[in-house]
Amino acid sequence: MKRIKAIYPGSFDPPTNGHLDLIERGSKIFDELVVAILRNPEKDPLFSVADRRKMLEAMTSGFDNVSVDTFEGLTVDYALRVDARAILRGIRAISDYEYELQMALMNRKLQPGLETVFMMPAEKYSYLSSRLVREVAQLGGSIECLVPDLVEQKLREKIDVAHKFANREQSAGKTPSAGKSKFRKKKL
């Protein structure tokens, strides 16, 4: 009997309840599920890979068949290294589908034996993204019920430190450099 190992790749910056929903449901489908955090040097993440890994390990500690790992490079290469036979991906909207379909077809071209499994999120998380959570938190909005308590605490700590730093610069007569702050106020 074949055991099916899958990877659930992503940046998870920060991990959300939508991610946790897919992890929980994926753990019921696959014999083993690896939550694989992509190290992308092109991006400027809010949380370090180590911080994201710690949060995800805490969030998934109750699942016997779920582990957390990090990788860089092509997802298909990572999948081969860990002997995964499937990639789990979440799709929230049509725009996600178009992008994910392109990625799945490219992955199939690169590695024909690797399958992509798409899952829809629970309805209450169908609008949720890490980017949206970061923006709401940075603007002082409530992120309760969007992320686990641990992630909410870590987000608040990170944002409080950034705001204190920005306020200190303003008090000293300096103006924060345009485009360099991760905590610019954005319109939703």
CNS distance restraints for C-alpha pairs under 8 A (distance, minus, plus):
assign (resid   3 and name CA) (resid  30 and name CA) 7.97 0.50 0.50
assign (resid   3 and name CA) (resid  31 and name CA) 5.86 0.50 0.50
assign (resid   3 and name CA) (resid  32 and name CA) 7.87 0.50 0.50
assign (resid   4 and name CA) (resid  30 and name CA) 5.65 0.50 0.50
assign (resid   4 and name CA) (resid  31 and name CA) 5.34 0.50 0.50
assign (resid   4 and name CA) (resid  32 and name CA) 6.58 0.50 0.50
assign (resid   4 and name CA) (resid  84 and name CA) 7.22 0.50 0.50
assign (resid   4 and name CA) (resid  85 and name CA) 6.31 0.50 0.50
assign (resid   4 and name CA) (resid  86 and name CA) 7.62 0.50 0.50
assign (resid   5 and name CA) (resid  30 and name CA) 6.09 0.50 0.50
assign (resid   5 and name CA) (resid  31 and name CA) 5.88 0.50 0.50
assign (resid   5 and name CA) (resid  32 and name CA) 4.62 0.50 0.50
assign (resid   5 and name CA) (resid  33 and name CA) 5.85 0.50 0.50
assign (resid   5 and name CA) (resid  34 and name CA) 7.73 0.50 0.50
assign (resid   5 and name CA) (resid  83 and name CA) 7.16 0.50 0.50
assign (resid   5 and name CA) (resid  84 and name CA) 4.73 0.50 0.50
assign (resid   5 and name CA) (resid  85 and name CA) 5.78 0.50 0.50
assign (resid   5 and name CA) (resid  86 and name CA) 6.65 0.50 0.50
assign (resid   6 and name CA) (resid  30 and name CA) 6.52 0.50 0.50
assign (resid   6 and name CA) (resid  32 and name CA) 6.28 0.50 0.50
assign (resid   6 and name CA) (resid  33 and name CA) 4.92 0.50 0.50
assign (resid   6 and name CA) (resid  34 and name CA) 6.28 0.50 0.50
assign (resid   6 and name CA) (resid  79 and name CA) 7.98 0.50 0.50
assign (resid   6 and name CA) (resid  84 and name CA) 5.04 0.50 0.50
assign (resid   6 and name CA) (resid  85 and name CA) 5.87 0.50 0.50
assign (resid   6 and name CA) (resid  86 and name CA) 4.52 0.50 0.50
assign (resid   6 and name CA) (resid  87 and name CA) 5.43 0.50 0.50
assign (resid   6 and name CA) (resid  88 and name CA) 6.57 0.50 0.50
assign (resid   7 and name CA) (resid  33 and name CA) 5.56 0.50 0.50
assign (resid   7 and name CA) (resid  34 and name CA) 4.60 0.50 0.50
assign (resid   7 and name CA) (resid  35 and name CA) 5.87 0.50 0.50
assign (resid   7 and name CA) (resid  36 and name CA) 6.33 0.50 0.50
assign (resid   7 and name CA) (resid  79 and name CA) 6.86 0.50 0.50
assign (resid   7 and name CA) (resid  84 and name CA) 6.48 0.50 0.50
assign (resid   7 and name CA) (resid  86 and name CA) 6.47 0.50 0.50
assign (resid   7 and name CA) (resid  87 and name CA) 5.01 0.50 0.50
assign (resid   7 and name CA) (resid  88 and name CA) 6.03 0.50 0.50
assign (resid   8 and name CA) (resid  23 and name CA) 7.76 0.50 0.50
assign (resid   8 and name CA) (resid  33 and name CA) 7.02 0.50 0.50
assign (resid   8 and name CA) (resid  34 and name CA) 6.05 0.50 0.50
assign (resid   8 and name CA) (resid  35 and name CA) 4.78 0.50 0.50
assign (resid   8 and name CA) (resid  36 and name CA) 5.76 0.50 0.50
assign (resid   8 and name CA) (resid  87 and name CA) 5.93 0.50 0.50
assign (resid   8 and name CA) (resid  88 and name CA) 4.85 0.50 0.50
assign (resid   8 and name CA) (resid  89 and name CA) 6.45 0.50 0.50
assign (resid   9 and name CA) (resid  35 and name CA) 6.02 0.50 0.50
assign (resid   9 and name CA) (resid  36 and name CA) 4.49 0.50 0.50
assign (resid   9 and name CA) (resid  37 and name CA) 5.88 0.50 0.50
assign (resid   9 and name CA) (resid  38 and name CA) 6.61 0.50 0.50
assign (resid   9 and name CA) (resid  75 and name CA) 7.42 0.50 0.50
assign (resid   9 and name CA) (resid  87 and name CA) 7.51 0.50 0.50
assign (resid   9 and name CA) (resid  88 and name CA) 7.45 0.50 0.50
assign (resid   9 and name CA) (resid  89 and name CA) 7.60 0.50 0.50
assign (resid  10 and name CA) (resid  35 and name CA) 7.97 0.50 0.50
assign (resid  10 and name CA) (resid  36 and name CA) 6.45 0.50 0.50
assign (resid  10 and name CA) (resid  37 and name CA) 5.39 0.50 0.50
assign (resid  10 and name CA) (resid  38 and name CA) 5.63 0.50 0.50
assign (resid  11 and name CA) (resid  37 and name CA) 5.38 0.50 0.50
assign (resid  11 and name CA) (resid  38 and name CA) 5.24 0.50 0.50
assign (resid  11 and name CA) (resid  39 and name CA) 7.37 0.50 0.50
assign (resid  12 and name CA) (resid  16 and name CA) 7.51 0.50 0.50
assign (resid  12 and name CA) (resid  19 and name CA) 7.76 0.50 0.50
assign (resid  12 and name CA) (resid  37 and name CA) 6.76 0.50 0.50
assign (resid  12 and name CA) (resid  52 and name CA) 6.82 0.50 0.50
assign (resid  12 and name CA) (resid 130 and name CA) 6.85 0.50 0.50
assign (resid  13 and name CA) (resid  45 and name CA) 6.60 0.50 0.50
assign (resid  13 and name CA) (resid  46 and name CA) 6.52 0.50 0.50
assign (resid  13 and name CA) (resid  47 and name CA) 6.25 0.50 0.50
assign (resid  13 and name CA) (resid  52 and name CA) 6.85 0.50 0.50
assign (resid  13 and name CA) (resid 130 and name CA) 5.84 0.50 0.50
assign (resid  13 and name CA) (resid 131 and name CA) 7.75 0.50 0.50
assign (resid  14 and name CA) (resid  46 and name CA) 7.68 0.50 0.50
assign (resid  14 and name CA) (resid  47 and name CA) 7.03 0.50 0.50
assign (resid  14 and name CA) (resid  52 and name CA) 6.81 0.50 0.50
assign (resid  14 and name CA) (resid 130 and name CA) 5.56 0.50 0.50
assign (resid  14 and name CA) (resid 133 and name CA) 7.86 0.50 0.50
assign (resid  14 and name CA) (resid 134 and name CA) 7.56 0.50 0.50
assign (resid  14 and name CA) (resid 151 and name CA) 7.12 0.50 0.50
assign (resid  15 and name CA) (resid  19 and name CA) 6.19 0.50 0.50
assign (resid  15 and name CA) (resid  20 and name CA) 7.59 0.50 0.50
assign (resid  15 and name CA) (resid  52 and name CA) 7.25 0.50 0.50
assign (resid  15 and name CA) (resid  55 and name CA) 7.53 0.50 0.50
assign (resid  15 and name CA) (resid  56 and name CA) 6.93 0.50 0.50
assign (resid  15 and name CA) (resid 130 and name CA) 6.78 0.50 0.50
assign (resid  15 and name CA) (resid 147 and name CA) 6.94 0.50 0.50
assign (resid  15 and name CA) (resid 151 and name CA) 7.08 0.50 0.50
assign (resid  16 and name CA) (resid  20 and name CA) 6.42 0.50 0.50
assign (resid  16 and name CA) (resid 128 and name CA) 7.85 0.50 0.50
assign (resid  16 and name CA) (resid 129 and name CA) 7.39 0.50 0.50
assign (resid  16 and name CA) (resid 130 and name CA) 6.53 0.50 0.50
assign (resid  16 and name CA) (resid 133 and name CA) 7.97 0.50 0.50
assign (resid  16 and name CA) (resid 146 and name CA) 6.11 0.50 0.50
assign (resid  16 and name CA) (resid 147 and name CA) 4.41 0.50 0.50
assign (resid  16 and name CA) (resid 148 and name CA) 6.79 0.50 0.50
assign (resid  16 and name CA) (resid 151 and name CA) 7.79 0.50 0.50
assign (resid  17 and name CA) (resid  21 and name CA) 6.00 0.50 0.50
assign (resid  17 and name CA) (resid 125 and name CA) 7.34 0.50 0.50
assign (resid  17 and name CA) (resid 145 and name CA) 7.42 0.50 0.50
assign (resid  17 and name CA) (resid 146 and name CA) 5.57 0.50 0.50
assign (resid  17 and name CA) (resid 147 and name CA) 4.80 0.50 0.50
assign (resid  17 and name CA) (resid 148 and name CA) 6.23 0.50 0.50
assign (resid  18 and name CA) (resid  22 and name CA) 6.47 0.50 0.50
assign (resid  18 and name CA) (resid 121 and name CA) 6.48 0.50 0.50
assign (resid  18 and name CA) (resid 122 and name CA) 7.52 0.50 0.50
assign (resid  18 and name CA) (resid 125 and name CA) 5.32 0.50 0.50
assign (resid  18 and name CA) (resid 126 and name CA) 7.78 0.50 0.50
assign (resid  18 and name CA) (resid 128 and name CA) 6.55 0.50 0.50
assign (resid  18 and name CA) (resid 129 and name CA) 7.70 0.50 0.50
assign (resid  18 and name CA) (resid 146 and name CA) 7.69 0.50 0.50
assign (resid  18 and name CA) (resid 147 and name CA) 8.00 0.50 0.50
assign (resid  19 and name CA) (resid  23 and name CA) 6.18 0.50 0.50
assign (resid  20 and name CA) (resid  24 and name CA) 6.04 0.50 0.50
assign (resid  20 and name CA) (resid  59 and name CA) 7.42 0.50 0.50
assign (resid  20 and name CA) (resid  60 and name CA) 7.85 0.50 0.50
assign (resid  21 and name CA) (resid  25 and name CA) 6.22 0.50 0.50
assign (resid  21 and name CA) (resid 121 and name CA) 6.93 0.50 0.50
assign (resid  21 and name CA) (resid 122 and name CA) 7.06 0.50 0.50
assign (resid  22 and name CA) (resid  26 and name CA) 5.71 0.50 0.50
assign (resid  22 and name CA) (resid  90 and name CA) 7.10 0.50 0.50
assign (resid  22 and name CA) (resid 119 and name CA) 7.33 0.50 0.50
assign (resid  22 and name CA) (resid 121 and name CA) 6.59 0.50 0.50
assign (resid  23 and name CA) (resid  27 and name CA) 5.97 0.50 0.50
assign (resid  23 and name CA) (resid  33 and name CA) 7.84 0.50 0.50
assign (resid  23 and name CA) (resid  35 and name CA) 7.74 0.50 0.50
assign (resid  23 and name CA) (resid  60 and name CA) 7.97 0.50 0.50
assign (resid  23 and name CA) (resid  66 and name CA) 7.98 0.50 0.50
assign (resid  24 and name CA) (resid  28 and name CA) 6.84 0.50 0.50
assign (resid  24 and name CA) (resid  63 and name CA) 7.77 0.50 0.50
assign (resid  25 and name CA) (resid  29 and name CA) 6.83 0.50 0.50
assign (resid  26 and name CA) (resid  30 and name CA) 6.12 0.50 0.50
assign (resid  26 and name CA) (resid  33 and name CA) 7.05 0.50 0.50
assign (resid  26 and name CA) (resid  88 and name CA) 7.45 0.50 0.50
assign (resid  27 and name CA) (resid  31 and name CA) 7.05 0.50 0.50
assign (resid  27 and name CA) (resid  32 and name CA) 6.84 0.50 0.50
assign (resid  27 and name CA) (resid  33 and name CA) 6.04 0.50 0.50
assign (resid  27 and name CA) (resid  63 and name CA) 7.42 0.50 0.50
assign (resid  27 and name CA) (resid  65 and name CA) 6.55 0.50 0.50
assign (resid  27 and name CA) (resid  66 and name CA) 6.65 0.50 0.50
assign (resid  31 and name CA) (resid  65 and name CA) 6.60 0.50 0.50
assign (resid  32 and name CA) (resid  65 and name CA) 4.90 0.50 0.50
assign (resid  32 and name CA) (resid  66 and name CA) 6.05 0.50 0.50
assign (resid  33 and name CA) (resid  65 and name CA) 6.23 0.50 0.50
assign (resid  33 and name CA) (resid  66 and name CA) 4.85 0.50 0.50
assign (resid  33 and name CA) (resid  67 and name CA) 6.51 0.50 0.50
assign (resid  34 and name CA) (resid  66 and name CA) 5.73 0.50 0.50
assign (resid  34 and name CA) (resid  67 and name CA) 4.90 0.50 0.50
assign (resid  34 and name CA) (resid  68 and name CA) 5.56 0.50 0.50
assign (resid  34 and name CA) (resid  69 and name CA) 6.76 0.50 0.50
assign (resid  35 and name CA) (resid  66 and name CA) 7.19 0.50 0.50
assign (resid  35 and name CA) (resid  67 and name CA) 6.13 0.50 0.50
assign (resid  35 and name CA) (resid  68 and name CA) 4.70 0.50 0.50
assign (resid  35 and name CA) (resid  69 and name CA) 6.23 0.50 0.50
assign (resid  36 and name CA) (resid  68 and name CA) 5.96 0.50 0.50
assign (resid  36 and name CA) (resid  69 and name CA) 4.92 0.50 0.50
assign (resid  36 and name CA) (resid  70 and name CA) 5.19 0.50 0.50
assign (resid  36 and name CA) (resid  71 and name CA) 6.62 0.50 0.50
assign (resid  37 and name CA) (resid  49 and name CA) 7.28 0.50 0.50
assign (resid  37 and name CA) (resid  52 and name CA) 7.85 0.50 0.50
assign (resid  37 and name CA) (resid  53 and name CA) 7.35 0.50 0.50
assign (resid  37 and name CA) (resid  68 and name CA) 7.60 0.50 0.50
assign (resid  37 and name CA) (resid  69 and name CA) 6.21 0.50 0.50
assign (resid  37 and name CA) (resid  70 and name CA) 4.52 0.50 0.50
assign (resid  37 and name CA) (resid  71 and name CA) 6.22 0.50 0.50
assign (resid  38 and name CA) (resid  70 and name CA) 5.92 0.50 0.50
assign (resid  38 and name CA) (resid  71 and name CA) 5.22 0.50 0.50
assign (resid  38 and name CA) (resid  72 and name CA) 5.58 0.50 0.50
assign (resid  39 and name CA) (resid  49 and name CA) 6.82 0.50 0.50
assign (resid  39 and name CA) (resid  70 and name CA) 6.79 0.50 0.50
assign (resid  39 and name CA) (resid  71 and name CA) 5.87 0.50 0.50
assign (resid  39 and name CA) (resid  72 and name CA) 5.00 0.50 0.50
assign (resid  40 and name CA) (resid  72 and name CA) 6.54 0.50 0.50
assign (resid  46 and name CA) (resid 182 and name CA) 7.36 0.50 0.50
assign (resid  47 and name CA) (resid  51 and name CA) 5.94 0.50 0.50
assign (resid  47 and name CA) (resid  52 and name CA) 6.26 0.50 0.50
assign (resid  48 and name CA) (resid  52 and name CA) 6.29 0.50 0.50
assign (resid  49 and name CA) (resid  53 and name CA) 6.03 0.50 0.50
assign (resid  49 and name CA) (resid  70 and name CA) 7.66 0.50 0.50
assign (resid  50 and name CA) (resid  54 and name CA) 6.21 0.50 0.50
assign (resid  51 and name CA) (resid  55 and name CA) 6.26 0.50 0.50
assign (resid  52 and name CA) (resid  56 and name CA) 6.10 0.50 0.50
assign (resid  53 and name CA) (resid  57 and name CA) 5.97 0.50 0.50
assign (resid  53 and name CA) (resid  68 and name CA) 6.69 0.50 0.50
assign (resid  53 and name CA) (resid  69 and name CA) 7.29 0.50 0.50
assign (resid  53 and name CA) (resid  70 and name CA) 7.77 0.50 0.50
assign (resid  54 and name CA) (resid  58 and name CA) 6.21 0.50 0.50
assign (resid  55 and name CA) (resid  59 and name CA) 6.12 0.50 0.50
assign (resid  55 and name CA) (resid 150 and name CA) 7.13 0.50 0.50
assign (resid  55 and name CA) (resid 151 and name CA) 6.73 0.50 0.50
assign (resid  56 and name CA) (resid  60 and name CA) 6.02 0.50 0.50
assign (resid  56 and name CA) (resid  68 and name CA) 6.91 0.50 0.50
assign (resid  57 and name CA) (resid  61 and name CA) 5.82 0.50 0.50
assign (resid  57 and name CA) (resid  67 and name CA) 7.34 0.50 0.50
assign (resid  57 and name CA) (resid  68 and name CA) 6.19 0.50 0.50
assign (resid  59 and name CA) (resid 148 and name CA) 7.63 0.50 0.50
assign (resid  60 and name CA) (resid  66 and name CA) 6.69 0.50 0.50
assign (resid  60 and name CA) (resid  67 and name CA) 7.56 0.50 0.50
assign (resid  61 and name CA) (resid  66 and name CA) 7.95 0.50 0.50
assign (resid  71 and name CA) (resid  78 and name CA) 6.77 0.50 0.50
assign (resid  72 and name CA) (resid  78 and name CA) 7.85 0.50 0.50
assign (resid  73 and name CA) (resid  77 and name CA) 7.39 0.50 0.50
assign (resid  73 and name CA) (resid  78 and name CA) 7.56 0.50 0.50
assign (resid  74 and name CA) (resid  78 and name CA) 6.52 0.50 0.50
assign (resid  75 and name CA) (resid  79 and name CA) 6.10 0.50 0.50
assign (resid  75 and name CA) (resid 107 and name CA) 7.99 0.50 0.50
assign (resid  76 and name CA) (resid  80 and name CA) 6.24 0.50 0.50
assign (resid  76 and name CA) (resid 107 and name CA) 6.28 0.50 0.50
assign (resid  76 and name CA) (resid 110 and name CA) 7.28 0.50 0.50
assign (resid  76 and name CA) (resid 111 and name CA) 6.55 0.50 0.50
assign (resid  76 and name CA) (resid 114 and name CA) 7.63 0.50 0.50
assign (resid  77 and name CA) (resid  81 and name CA) 6.32 0.50 0.50
assign (resid  78 and name CA) (resid  82 and name CA) 6.42 0.50 0.50
assign (resid  79 and name CA) (resid  83 and name CA) 5.98 0.50 0.50
assign (resid  79 and name CA) (resid  84 and name CA) 4.97 0.50 0.50
assign (resid  79 and name CA) (resid  85 and name CA) 7.29 0.50 0.50
assign (resid  79 and name CA) (resid  86 and name CA) 7.88 0.50 0.50
assign (resid  79 and name CA) (resid  87 and name CA) 7.86 0.50 0.50
assign (resid  80 and name CA) (resid  84 and name CA) 6.14 0.50 0.50
assign (resid  84 and name CA) (resid 114 and name CA) 7.67 0.50 0.50
assign (resid  85 and name CA) (resid 113 and name CA) 7.09 0.50 0.50
assign (resid  85 and name CA) (resid 114 and name CA) 5.12 0.50 0.50
assign (resid  85 and name CA) (resid 115 and name CA) 6.37 0.50 0.50
assign (resid  86 and name CA) (resid 114 and name CA) 5.43 0.50 0.50
assign (resid  86 and name CA) (resid 115 and name CA) 4.62 0.50 0.50
assign (resid  86 and name CA) (resid 116 and name CA) 5.51 0.50 0.50
assign (resid  86 and name CA) (resid 117 and name CA) 6.79 0.50 0.50
assign (resid  87 and name CA) (resid 114 and name CA) 7.35 0.50 0.50
assign (resid  87 and name CA) (resid 115 and name CA) 6.22 0.50 0.50
assign (resid  87 and name CA) (resid 116 and name CA) 4.64 0.50 0.50
assign (resid  87 and name CA) (resid 117 and name CA) 6.00 0.50 0.50
assign (resid  88 and name CA) (resid 116 and name CA) 6.03 0.50 0.50
assign (resid  88 and name CA) (resid 117 and name CA) 4.97 0.50 0.50
assign (resid  88 and name CA) (resid 118 and name CA) 6.09 0.50 0.50
assign (resid  88 and name CA) (resid 119 and name CA) 7.38 0.50 0.50
assign (resid  89 and name CA) (resid 100 and name CA) 7.70 0.50 0.50
assign (resid  89 and name CA) (resid 116 and name CA) 7.13 0.50 0.50
assign (resid  89 and name CA) (resid 117 and name CA) 6.18 0.50 0.50
assign (resid  89 and name CA) (resid 118 and name CA) 4.96 0.50 0.50
assign (resid  89 and name CA) (resid 119 and name CA) 6.26 0.50 0.50
assign (resid  90 and name CA) (resid 118 and name CA) 5.64 0.50 0.50
assign (resid  90 and name CA) (resid 119 and name CA) 4.91 0.50 0.50
assign (resid  90 and name CA) (resid 120 and name CA) 5.74 0.50 0.50
assign (resid  90 and name CA) (resid 121 and name CA) 6.55 0.50 0.50
assign (resid  91 and name CA) (resid  96 and name CA) 5.47 0.50 0.50
assign (resid  91 and name CA) (resid  97 and name CA) 5.95 0.50 0.50
assign (resid  91 and name CA) (resid 100 and name CA) 7.63 0.50 0.50
assign (resid  91 and name CA) (resid 118 and name CA) 6.54 0.50 0.50
assign (resid  91 and name CA) (resid 119 and name CA) 6.14 0.50 0.50
assign (resid  91 and name CA) (resid 120 and name CA) 5.26 0.50 0.50
assign (resid  91 and name CA) (resid 121 and name CA) 6.96 0.50 0.50
assign (resid  92 and name CA) (resid  96 and name CA) 6.16 0.50 0.50
assign (resid  92 and name CA) (resid  97 and name CA) 7.77 0.50 0.50
assign (resid  92 and name CA) (resid 120 and name CA) 6.13 0.50 0.50
assign (resid  92 and name CA) (resid 121 and name CA) 6.40 0.50 0.50
assign (resid  92 and name CA) (resid 126 and name CA) 5.13 0.50 0.50
assign (resid  92 and name CA) (resid 127 and name CA) 6.67 0.50 0.50
assign (resid  93 and name CA) (resid  97 and name CA) 6.42 0.50 0.50
assign (resid  93 and name CA) (resid 126 and name CA) 7.60 0.50 0.50
assign (resid  94 and name CA) (resid  98 and name CA) 6.38 0.50 0.50
assign (resid  95 and name CA) (resid  99 and name CA) 6.61 0.50 0.50
assign (resid  96 and name CA) (resid 100 and name CA) 5.90 0.50 0.50
assign (resid  97 and name CA) (resid 101 and name CA) 5.75 0.50 0.50
assign (resid  98 and name CA) (resid 102 and name CA) 6.44 0.50 0.50
assign (resid  99 and name CA) (resid 103 and name CA) 6.39 0.50 0.50
assign (resid 100 and name CA) (resid 104 and name CA) 5.97 0.50 0.50
assign (resid 101 and name CA) (resid 105 and name CA) 6.08 0.50 0.50
assign (resid 102 and name CA) (resid 106 and name CA) 6.16 0.50 0.50
assign (resid 103 and name CA) (resid 107 and name CA) 6.00 0.50 0.50
assign (resid 104 and name CA) (resid 108 and name CA) 6.08 0.50 0.50
assign (resid 104 and name CA) (resid 116 and name CA) 6.05 0.50 0.50
assign (resid 105 and name CA) (resid 109 and name CA) 6.19 0.50 0.50
assign (resid 106 and name CA) (resid 110 and name CA) 6.21 0.50 0.50
assign (resid 107 and name CA) (resid 111 and name CA) 5.83 0.50 0.50
assign (resid 107 and name CA) (resid 112 and name CA) 7.49 0.50 0.50
assign (resid 107 and name CA) (resid 114 and name CA) 7.53 0.50 0.50
assign (resid 108 and name CA) (resid 112 and name CA) 4.53 0.50 0.50
assign (resid 108 and name CA) (resid 113 and name CA) 7.25 0.50 0.50
assign (resid 108 and name CA) (resid 114 and name CA) 6.43 0.50 0.50
assign (resid 108 and name CA) (resid 115 and name CA) 7.13 0.50 0.50
assign (resid 120 and name CA) (resid 126 and name CA) 7.78 0.50 0.50
assign (resid 121 and name CA) (resid 125 and name CA) 5.97 0.50 0.50
assign (resid 121 and name CA) (resid 126 and name CA) 5.65 0.50 0.50
assign (resid 122 and name CA) (resid 126 and name CA) 6.40 0.50 0.50
assign (resid 125 and name CA) (resid 146 and name CA) 7.91 0.50 0.50
assign (resid 128 and name CA) (resid 132 and name CA) 6.77 0.50 0.50
assign (resid 128 and name CA) (resid 133 and name CA) 7.41 0.50 0.50
assign (resid 128 and name CA) (resid 146 and name CA) 7.42 0.50 0.50
assign (resid 129 and name CA) (resid 133 and name CA) 6.33 0.50 0.50
assign (resid 130 and name CA) (resid 134 and name CA) 6.20 0.50 0.50
assign (resid 131 and name CA) (resid 135 and name CA) 6.30 0.50 0.50
assign (resid 132 and name CA) (resid 136 and name CA) 6.17 0.50 0.50
assign (resid 133 and name CA) (resid 137 and name CA) 6.08 0.50 0.50
assign (resid 133 and name CA) (resid 143 and name CA) 6.64 0.50 0.50
assign (resid 133 and name CA) (resid 146 and name CA) 7.27 0.50 0.50
assign (resid 134 and name CA) (resid 138 and name CA) 6.00 0.50 0.50
assign (resid 134 and name CA) (resid 155 and name CA) 7.94 0.50 0.50
assign (resid 135 and name CA) (resid 139 and name CA) 6.21 0.50 0.50
assign (resid 135 and name CA) (resid 185 and name CA) 7.84 0.50 0.50
assign (resid 135 and name CA) (resid 186 and name CA) 6.80 0.50 0.50
assign (resid 135 and name CA) (resid 188 and name CA) 7.50 0.50 0.50
assign (resid 136 and name CA) (resid 140 and name CA) 6.36 0.50 0.50
assign (resid 136 and name CA) (resid 141 and name CA) 5.03 0.50 0.50
assign (resid 136 and name CA) (resid 142 and name CA) 7.02 0.50 0.50
assign (resid 136 and name CA) (resid 143 and name CA) 6.93 0.50 0.50
assign (resid 136 and name CA) (resid 188 and name CA) 7.91 0.50 0.50
assign (resid 137 and name CA) (resid 141 and name CA) 5.37 0.50 0.50
assign (resid 137 and name CA) (resid 142 and name CA) 6.71 0.50 0.50
assign (resid 137 and name CA) (resid 143 and name CA) 6.36 0.50 0.50
assign (resid 137 and name CA) (resid 155 and name CA) 7.26 0.50 0.50
assign (resid 137 and name CA) (resid 156 and name CA) 7.35 0.50 0.50
assign (resid 137 and name CA) (resid 159 and name CA) 7.71 0.50 0.50
assign (resid 138 and name CA) (resid 159 and name CA) 6.40 0.50 0.50
assign (resid 138 and name CA) (resid 183 and name CA) 6.23 0.50 0.50
assign (resid 138 and name CA) (resid 184 and name CA) 7.89 0.50 0.50
assign (resid 138 and name CA) (resid 185 and name CA) 6.94 0.50 0.50
assign (resid 139 and name CA) (resid 185 and name CA) 6.27 0.50 0.50
assign (resid 139 and name CA) (resid 186 and name CA) 7.56 0.50 0.50
assign (resid 143 and name CA) (resid 147 and name CA) 6.64 0.50 0.50
assign (resid 143 and name CA) (resid 152 and name CA) 6.89 0.50 0.50
assign (resid 144 and name CA) (resid 148 and name CA) 7.95 0.50 0.50
assign (resid 144 and name CA) (resid 149 and name CA) 7.67 0.50 0.50
assign (resid 144 and name CA) (resid 152 and name CA) 7.25 0.50 0.50
assign (resid 147 and name CA) (resid 151 and name CA) 5.99 0.50 0.50
assign (resid 147 and name CA) (resid 152 and name CA) 6.09 0.50 0.50
assign (resid 148 and name CA) (resid 152 and name CA) 6.34 0.50 0.50
assign (resid 149 and name CA) (resid 153 and name CA) 6.18 0.50 0.50
assign (resid 150 and name CA) (resid 154 and name CA) 6.30 0.50 0.50
assign (resid 151 and name CA) (resid 155 and name CA) 6.02 0.50 0.50
assign (resid 152 and name CA) (resid 156 and name CA) 6.14 0.50 0.50
assign (resid 153 and name CA) (resid 157 and name CA) 6.21 0.50 0.50
assign (resid 154 and name CA) (resid 158 and name CA) 6.14 0.50 0.50
assign (resid 155 and name CA) (resid 159 and name CA) 6.07 0.50 0.50
assign (resid 156 and name CA) (resid 160 and name CA) 5.89 0.50 0.50
assign (resid 157 and name CA) (resid 161 and name CA) 6.22 0.50 0.50
assign (resid 158 and name CA) (resid 162 and name CA) 6.39 0.50 0.50
assign (resid 159 and name CA) (resid 163 and name CA) 6.13 0.50 0.50
assign (resid 159 and name CA) (resid 183 and name CA) 7.45 0.50 0.50
assign (resid 160 and name CA) (resid 164 and name CA) 6.13 0.50 0.50
assign (resid 161 and name CA) (resid 165 and name CA) 6.19 0.50 0.50
assign (resid 162 and name CA) (resid 166 and name CA) 6.16 0.50 0.50
assign (resid 162 and name CA) (resid 183 and name CA) 7.03 0.50 0.50
assign (resid 163 and name CA) (resid 167 and name CA) 6.02 0.50 0.50
assign (resid 163 and name CA) (resid 183 and name CA) 7.80 0.50 0.50
assign (resid 164 and name CA) (resid 168 and name CA) 6.06 0.50 0.50
assign (resid 165 and name CA) (resid 169 and name CA) 6.30 0.50 0.50
assign (resid 166 and name CA) (resid 170 and name CA) 6.29 0.50 0.50
assign (resid 166 and name CA) (resid 176 and name CA) 6.78 0.50 0.50
assign (resid 167 and name CA) (resid 171 and name CA) 6.10 0.50 0.50
assign (resid 168 and name CA) (resid 172 and name CA) 6.25 0.50 0.50
assign (resid 169 and name CA) (resid 173 and name CA) 6.46 0.50 0.50
assign (resid 169 and name CA) (resid 174 and name CA) 5.11 0.50 0.50
assign (resid 169 and name CA) (resid 175 and name CA) 6.54 0.50 0.50
assign (resid 169 and name CA) (resid 176 and name CA) 6.96 0.50 0.50
assign (resid 170 and name CA) (resid 174 and name CA) 5.16 0.50 0.50
assign (resid 170 and name CA) (resid 175 and name CA) 5.77 0.50 0.50
assign (resid 170 and name CA) (resid 176 and name CA) 7.51 0.50 0.50
assign (resid 176 and name CA) (resid 180 and name CA) 7.76 0.50 0.50
assign (resid 176 and name CA) (resid 181 and name CA) 7.24 0.50 0.50
assign (resid 177 and name CA) (resid 181 and name CA) 6.99 0.50 0.50
assign (resid 179 and name CA) (resid 184 and name CA) 7.84 0.50 0.50
